[in-house]
């Protein structure tokens, strides 16, 4: 794992090639982490994977966390591995909850929150709030960079309602369709 000065060097190199993409760094429990702008997540992940000398080319874990009542509410955590050096680095993107402004619903009559309406739908029907409507938190899918993200992104969508834009099959994976 890169130490604290090594992490700052990585941040500087990323910022040189992708200005404004890294918001901060942290070193929690001896684990280096880059906190990145969620709109630039693919730029950072691609840089870590493809840049000579980095080669963090294996996504070992992708998971979401809900930090309620904090804002931004959700965190998407990516754990990348450089298998040659046996090094890990975490990349974290924080997402606001667009539904936090109130319980407005698609039809105005259901009484459920937008988050509940968007996730509870019969099988083979369109979601009440499809991606791009601004009701569910969204971030770009990294499946094209790391195929191991496929089921992990689906799990985060299933449990947290986070939409991964561009995912090839963003459907429920564990919970029943009518949950």
C-alpha positions, 0 to 999 in steps of 0.5 A, a space after each residue: 500500500 502506498 504510504 501517506 506521502 506516496 498517496 499524495 504523489 499519486 494524487 498529484 499525478 492524477 490531478 496533473 492529468 485530470 484536474 479537479 478529479 481528486 477532492 481529498 485523500 485519507 489514511 484510515 486504519 492504515 488504508 490509503 484512500 482517494 476521495 474523488 469527484 463522483 462525476 470523474 470516477 471513471 477518469 480516476 479508475 482508468 488512470 489507476 488501471 492504465 498508467 504505467 507504474 500504477 497498474 491497479 488493474 483488479 477491482 477486488 471490492 465495490 460497496 456502498 455505505 449509507 452515512 445518514 444523517 451526514 450529507 453527502 449521504 452515500 459513499 461508493 467505495 472501490 478497492 483496487 489491487 495491484 497484484 504485482 506489488 500486492 498493494 491496495 488503494 481505496 477510491 471513494 465517491 460521495 453521493 447526495 440523496 436527491 430524494 432528501 428534499 421531501 416525499 414527492 412521488 411520481 403520481 403524488 398519491 402513493 404516500 411513499 418516498 420517491 426512493 421507495 417508489 423507485 425501488 418497489 416495482 413489479 418484475 418486467 416493468 419500468 422503474 417508477 423513476 428511471 435513471 436520469 430523473 434525479 430521484 435516485 443517486 447516480 454514478 457512472 458504471 465501471 463495468 467496462 473497466 472492471 467486469 468484476 463490478 457487474 454484480 457488485 454494482 447490482 447489489 449496491 443498486 438493490 440495497 441502496 437504490 444507487 443507479 449506475 449509469 451505463 450498467 449493462 443489466 441494472 436489475 435486482 440481484 438479491 431482494 424480491 422485485 416487489 420489495 
